[in-house]
Amino acid sequence: MMILRSSPPSPFGRKVKIAAAILGLDQEITIEKADPTDASDTIRKQNPLGKIPALILEDGTVLYDSPVILEYLDHRAGGGKIIPQEPKARFAALRLQALADGMTDAQILLVYEGRFRPPEHHVKKWTDYQADKIKRGLTALEAEPPSLDPLPNVGQIALACFLGHRDLRFAGDWRAAHPKLVTWLDRFAAKVPAFAETKVAA
């Protein structure tokens, strides 16, 4: 049995859970909660970066971070399922994953800025820099929404998790200006029951 170290609100942990469900591997994974902010949590030994998610394999090998874990799960499921083998489709999926993950990283930094630093210590230039990454990404995706494969790929999974995290932490403030992405996410949610199953309350 594999062990996933994560936290329920983590969008990157959610990526792994959704990918595992899509690939039919969710029954092979036990989830153990991890707290990256707790210096005594063993996540810091399992992943020297102290970040989640981390996937512990049956032989004790630890994989991190989410793109590596998703590639492993795809390999374990036979390959070419959520990471296409055909080069054009493969690199389109990987590029979308990189964009969605980068937007999620920026979003998490903004959450942490508000959580760990008092307002008088916020640096507007830095927060604007992170927010602009998200704004540009949403604009590009709204202009050209991605497709949705019969078996959603890593990029599509990552995008759904980014948008879900936006809903969780920023009260869905992206929705009014991005109707095409709203429709896309609704389609993803209808196709992938694990999206609703992994949702956490604000």
LOGU-984167 format. One record per residue (C-alpha): residue number from 1; residue in one letter; z, y, x. Coordinates in nm, 2 decimals. Layout:
BEGIN
@nr: NUM, rest: A, up: Z, north: Y, east: X
...
***
This chain:
BEGIN
@nr: 1, rest: M, up: 0.00, north: 0.00, east: 0.00
@nr: 2, rest: M, up: -0.09, north: 0.34, east: 0.13
@nr: 3, rest: I, up: 0.16, north: 0.63, east: 0.11
@nr: 4, rest: L, up: 0.05, north: 0.99, east: 0.02
@nr: 5, rest: R, up: 0.29, north: 1.26, east: 0.14
@nr: 6, rest: S, up: 0.23, north: 1.56, east: -0.08
@nr: 7, rest: S, up: 0.38, north: 1.80, east: -0.34
@nr: 8, rest: P, up: 0.28, north: 1.82, east: -0.70
@nr: 9, rest: P, up: 0.15, north: 2.18, east: -0.69
@nr: 10, rest: S, up: -0.05, north: 2.12, east: -0.37
@nr: 11, rest: P, up: -0.43, north: 2.17, east: -0.44
@nr: 12, rest: F, up: -0.51, north: 1.97, east: -0.13
@nr: 13, rest: G, up: -0.28, north: 1.69, east: -0.24
@nr: 14, rest: R, up: -0.45, north: 1.71, east: -0.58
@nr: 15, rest: K, up: -0.79, north: 1.66, east: -0.41
@nr: 16, rest: V, up: -0.67, north: 1.33, east: -0.26
@nr: 17, rest: K, up: -0.52, north: 1.21, east: -0.59
@nr: 18, rest: I, up: -0.84, north: 1.29, east: -0.78
@nr: 19, rest: A, up: -1.07, north: 1.14, east: -0.52
@nr: 20, rest: A, up: -0.86, north: 0.82, east: -0.52
@nr: 21, rest: A, up: -0.88, north: 0.80, east: -0.90
@nr: 22, rest: I, up: -1.26, north: 0.85, east: -0.89
@nr: 23, rest: L, up: -1.30, north: 0.58, east: -0.63
@nr: 24, rest: G, up: -1.06, north: 0.34, east: -0.81
@nr: 25, rest: L, up: -0.81, north: 0.34, east: -0.53
@nr: 26, rest: D, up: -0.53, north: 0.52, east: -0.70
@nr: 27, rest: Q, up: -0.34, north: 0.19, east: -0.76
@nr: 28, rest: E, up: -0.34, north: 0.14, east: -0.38
@nr: 29, rest: I, up: -0.15, north: 0.46, east: -0.31
@nr: 30, rest: T, up: 0.22, north: 0.54, east: -0.36
@nr: 31, rest: I, up: 0.30, north: 0.91, east: -0.37
@nr: 32, rest: E, up: 0.61, north: 1.04, east: -0.18
@nr: 33, rest: K, up: 0.71, north: 1.40, east: -0.22
@nr: 34, rest: A, up: 0.71, north: 1.61, east: 0.10
@nr: 35, rest: D, up: 0.84, north: 1.96, east: 0.16
@nr: 36, rest: P, up: 0.66, north: 2.13, east: 0.45
@nr: 37, rest: T, up: 0.92, north: 2.41, east: 0.45
@nr: 38, rest: D, up: 1.21, north: 2.17, east: 0.52
@nr: 39, rest: A, up: 1.26, north: 2.13, east: 0.89
@nr: 40, rest: S, up: 1.43, north: 1.79, east: 0.83
@nr: 41, rest: D, up: 1.14, north: 1.64, east: 0.63
@nr: 42, rest: T, up: 0.97, north: 1.36, east: 0.81
@nr: 43, rest: I, up: 0.63, north: 1.52, east: 0.73
@nr: 44, rest: R, up: 0.67, north: 1.71, east: 1.06
@nr: 45, rest: K, up: 0.68, north: 1.38, east: 1.25
@nr: 46, rest: Q, up: 0.40, north: 1.22, east: 1.05
@nr: 47, rest: N, up: 0.18, north: 1.52, east: 1.09
@nr: 48, rest: P, up: 0.26, north: 1.75, east: 1.39
@nr: 49, rest: L, up: 0.12, north: 2.04, east: 1.19
@nr: 50, rest: G, up: 0.38, north: 1.98, east: 0.92
@nr: 51, rest: K, up: 0.12, north: 2.02, east: 0.65
@nr: 52, rest: I, up: 0.04, north: 1.82, east: 0.34
@nr: 53, rest: P, up: -0.13, north: 1.61, east: 0.24
@nr: 54, rest: A, up: -0.09, north: 1.32, east: 0.49
@nr: 55, rest: L, up: -0.19, north: 0.97, east: 0.41
@nr: 56, rest: I, up: 0.00, north: 0.68, east: 0.58
@nr: 57, rest: L, up: -0.21, north: 0.37, east: 0.60
@nr: 58, rest: E, up: -0.08, north: 0.01, east: 0.59
@nr: 59, rest: D, up: -0.07, north: -0.01, east: 0.97
@nr: 60, rest: G, up: 0.13, north: 0.31, east: 1.00
@nr: 61, rest: T, up: -0.17, north: 0.53, east: 1.10
@nr: 62, rest: V, up: -0.14, north: 0.88, east: 0.95
@nr: 63, rest: L, up: -0.45, north: 1.07, east: 0.84
@nr: 64, rest: Y, up: -0.46, north: 1.44, east: 0.78
@nr: 65, rest: D, up: -0.59, north: 1.68, east: 0.64
@nr: 66, rest: S, up: -0.76, north: 1.64, east: 0.31
@nr: 67, rest: P, up: -1.13, north: 1.63, east: 0.42
@nr: 68, rest: V, up: -1.04, north: 1.35, east: 0.67
@nr: 69, rest: I, up: -0.84, north: 1.17, east: 0.40
@nr: 70, rest: L, up: -1.13, north: 1.19, east: 0.15
@nr: 71, rest: E, up: -1.37, north: 1.06, east: 0.41
@nr: 72, rest: Y, up: -1.14, north: 0.77, east: 0.48
@nr: 73, rest: L, up: -1.11, north: 0.69, east: 0.10
@nr: 74, rest: D, up: -1.49, north: 0.71, east: 0.07
@nr: 75, rest: H, up: -1.52, north: 0.47, east: 0.36
@nr: 76, rest: R, up: -1.26, north: 0.24, east: 0.21
@nr: 77, rest: A, up: -1.44, north: 0.23, east: -0.12
@nr: 78, rest: G, up: -1.77, north: 0.12, east: 0.05
@nr: 79, rest: G, up: -1.91, north: 0.46, east: 0.16
@nr: 80, rest: G, up: -2.17, north: 0.69, east: 0.01
@nr: 81, rest: K, up: -1.97, north: 0.75, east: -0.31
@nr: 82, rest: I, up: -1.80, north: 1.09, east: -0.29
@nr: 83, rest: I, up: -1.97, north: 1.18, east: 0.04
@nr: 84, rest: P, up: -2.35, north: 1.13, east: -0.02
@nr: 85, rest: Q, up: -2.54, north: 0.94, east: 0.25
@nr: 86, rest: E, up: -2.87, north: 1.13, east: 0.20
@nr: 87, rest: P, up: -2.86, north: 1.42, east: 0.45
@nr: 88, rest: K, up: -2.94, north: 1.71, east: 0.22
@nr: 89, rest: A, up: -2.70, north: 1.60, east: -0.04
@nr: 90, rest: R, up: -2.43, north: 1.51, east: 0.22
@nr: 91, rest: F, up: -2.43, north: 1.85, east: 0.39
@nr: 92, rest: A, up: -2.45, north: 2.04, east: 0.06
@nr: 93, rest: A, up: -2.13, north: 1.85, east: -0.05
@nr: 94, rest: L, up: -1.96, north: 1.91, east: 0.28
@nr: 95, rest: R, up: -2.05, north: 2.28, east: 0.28
@nr: 96, rest: L, up: -1.92, north: 2.32, east: -0.08
@nr: 97, rest: Q, up: -1.60, north: 2.15, east: 0.03
@nr: 98, rest: A, up: -1.57, north: 2.39, east: 0.33
@nr: 99, rest: L, up: -1.61, north: 2.69, east: 0.10
@nr: 100, rest: A, up: -1.37, north: 2.57, east: -0.16
@nr: 101, rest: D, up: -1.11, north: 2.46, east: 0.10
@nr: 102, rest: G, up: -1.14, north: 2.80, east: 0.28
@nr: 103, rest: M, up: -1.09, north: 2.98, east: -0.05
@nr: 104, rest: T, up: -0.79, north: 2.76, east: -0.12
@nr: 105, rest: D, up: -0.64, north: 2.83, east: 0.22
@nr: 106, rest: A, up: -0.68, north: 3.21, east: 0.16
@nr: 107, rest: Q, up: -0.52, north: 3.17, east: -0.18
@nr: 108, rest: I, up: -0.22, north: 2.98, east: -0.04
@nr: 109, rest: L, up: -0.17, north: 3.25, east: 0.23
@nr: 110, rest: L, up: -0.15, north: 3.51, east: -0.04
@nr: 111, rest: V, up: 0.10, north: 3.30, east: -0.23
@nr: 112, rest: Y, up: 0.31, north: 3.26, east: 0.08
@nr: 113, rest: E, up: 0.29, north: 3.63, east: 0.16
@nr: 114, rest: G, up: 0.44, north: 3.70, east: -0.18
@nr: 115, rest: R, up: 0.70, north: 3.43, east: -0.15
@nr: 116, rest: F, up: 0.83, north: 3.47, east: 0.20
@nr: 117, rest: R, up: 0.77, north: 3.83, east: 0.29
@nr: 118, rest: P, up: 0.93, north: 4.13, east: 0.11
@nr: 119, rest: P, up: 0.67, north: 4.37, east: -0.04
@nr: 120, rest: E, up: 0.75, north: 4.65, east: 0.21
@nr: 121, rest: H, up: 0.64, north: 4.41, east: 0.49
@nr: 122, rest: H, up: 0.30, north: 4.32, east: 0.33
@nr: 123, rest: V, up: 0.00, north: 4.43, east: 0.53
@nr: 124, rest: K, up: -0.27, north: 4.54, east: 0.29
@nr: 125, rest: K, up: -0.55, north: 4.51, east: 0.54
@nr: 126, rest: W, up: -0.45, north: 4.14, east: 0.58
@nr: 127, rest: T, up: -0.40, north: 4.06, east: 0.22
@nr: 128, rest: D, up: -0.73, north: 4.23, east: 0.13
@nr: 129, rest: Y, up: -0.90, north: 4.03, east: 0.40
@nr: 130, rest: Q, up: -0.78, north: 3.70, east: 0.23
@nr: 131, rest: A, up: -0.85, north: 3.82, east: -0.12
@nr: 132, rest: D, up: -1.21, north: 3.93, east: -0.02
@nr: 133, rest: K, up: -1.28, north: 3.57, east: 0.09
@nr: 134, rest: I, up: -1.20, north: 3.45, east: -0.25
@nr: 135, rest: K, up: -1.39, north: 3.73, east: -0.43
@nr: 136, rest: R, up: -1.70, north: 3.66, east: -0.22
@nr: 137, rest: G, up: -1.68, north: 3.29, east: -0.28
@nr: 138, rest: L, up: -1.64, north: 3.32, east: -0.65
@nr: 139, rest: T, up: -1.93, north: 3.57, east: -0.67
@nr: 140, rest: A, up: -2.15, north: 3.33, east: -0.48
@nr: 141, rest: L, up: -2.05, north: 3.03, east: -0.69
@nr: 142, rest: E, up: -2.09, north: 3.22, east: -1.02
@nr: 143, rest: A, up: -2.44, north: 3.32, east: -0.91
@nr: 144, rest: E, up: -2.54, north: 2.97, east: -0.83
@nr: 145, rest: P, up: -2.29, north: 2.72, east: -0.98
@nr: 146, rest: P, up: -2.29, north: 2.38, east: -0.81
@nr: 147, rest: S, up: -2.43, north: 2.07, east: -0.98
@nr: 148, rest: L, up: -2.19, north: 1.79, east: -1.10
@nr: 149, rest: D, up: -2.28, north: 1.45, east: -0.97
@nr: 150, rest: P, up: -2.23, north: 1.14, east: -1.19
@nr: 151, rest: L, up: -1.96, north: 1.05, east: -0.94
@nr: 152, rest: P, up: -1.82, north: 1.39, east: -0.83
@nr: 153, rest: N, up: -1.85, north: 1.45, east: -0.46
@nr: 154, rest: V, up: -1.60, north: 1.60, east: -0.22
@nr: 155, rest: G, up: -1.73, north: 1.95, east: -0.27
@nr: 156, rest: Q, up: -1.71, north: 1.93, east: -0.64
@nr: 157, rest: I, up: -1.36, north: 1.79, east: -0.62
@nr: 158, rest: A, up: -1.25, north: 2.06, east: -0.38
@nr: 159, rest: L, up: -1.39, north: 2.33, east: -0.61
@nr: 160, rest: A, up: -1.22, north: 2.20, east: -0.92
@nr: 161, rest: C, up: -0.89, north: 2.19, east: -0.72
@nr: 162, rest: F, up: -0.93, north: 2.55, east: -0.60
@nr: 163, rest: L, up: -1.00, north: 2.67, east: -0.96
@nr: 164, rest: G, up: -0.71, north: 2.47, east: -1.09
@nr: 165, rest: H, up: -0.48, north: 2.63, east: -0.82
@nr: 166, rest: R, up: -0.61, north: 2.97, east: -0.92
@nr: 167, rest: D, up: -0.51, north: 2.90, east: -1.28
@nr: 168, rest: L, up: -0.17, north: 2.78, east: -1.16
@nr: 169, rest: R, up: -0.08, north: 3.06, east: -0.92
@nr: 170, rest: F, up: -0.28, north: 3.36, east: -1.05
@nr: 171, rest: A, up: -0.28, north: 3.30, east: -1.43
@nr: 172, rest: G, up: -0.65, north: 3.22, east: -1.45
@nr: 173, rest: D, up: -0.75, north: 3.58, east: -1.35
@nr: 174, rest: W, up: -1.09, north: 3.45, east: -1.23
@nr: 175, rest: R, up: -1.21, north: 3.33, east: -1.57
@nr: 176, rest: A, up: -1.32, north: 3.64, east: -1.75
@nr: 177, rest: A, up: -1.57, north: 3.74, east: -1.48
@nr: 178, rest: H, up: -1.70, north: 3.39, east: -1.41
@nr: 179, rest: P, up: -1.81, north: 3.23, east: -1.73
@nr: 180, rest: K, up: -2.05, north: 2.99, east: -1.56
@nr: 181, rest: L, up: -1.77, north: 2.85, east: -1.34
@nr: 182, rest: V, up: -1.55, north: 2.82, east: -1.65
@nr: 183, rest: T, up: -1.82, north: 2.60, east: -1.81
@nr: 184, rest: W, up: -1.86, north: 2.40, east: -1.49
@nr: 185, rest: L, up: -1.48, north: 2.34, east: -1.46
@nr: 186, rest: D, up: -1.47, north: 2.23, east: -1.83
@nr: 187, rest: R, up: -1.75, north: 1.98, east: -1.76
@nr: 188, rest: F, up: -1.56, north: 1.85, east: -1.45
@nr: 189, rest: A, up: -1.24, north: 1.81, east: -1.65
@nr: 190, rest: A, up: -1.42, north: 1.62, east: -1.92
@nr: 191, rest: K, up: -1.58, north: 1.39, east: -1.67
@nr: 192, rest: V, up: -1.27, north: 1.33, east: -1.45
@nr: 193, rest: P, up: -0.95, north: 1.24, east: -1.65
@nr: 194, rest: A, up: -0.75, north: 1.26, east: -1.33
@nr: 195, rest: F, up: -0.80, north: 1.64, east: -1.33
@nr: 196, rest: A, up: -0.58, north: 1.67, east: -1.64
@nr: 197, rest: E, up: -0.34, north: 1.40, east: -1.52
@nr: 198, rest: T, up: -0.27, north: 1.58, east: -1.19
@nr: 199, rest: K, up: -0.21, north: 1.92, east: -1.35
@nr: 200, rest: V, up: 0.13, north: 2.08, east: -1.30
@nr: 201, rest: A, up: 0.29, north: 2.35, east: -1.51
@nr: 202, rest: A, up: 0.32, north: 2.70, east: -1.38
***
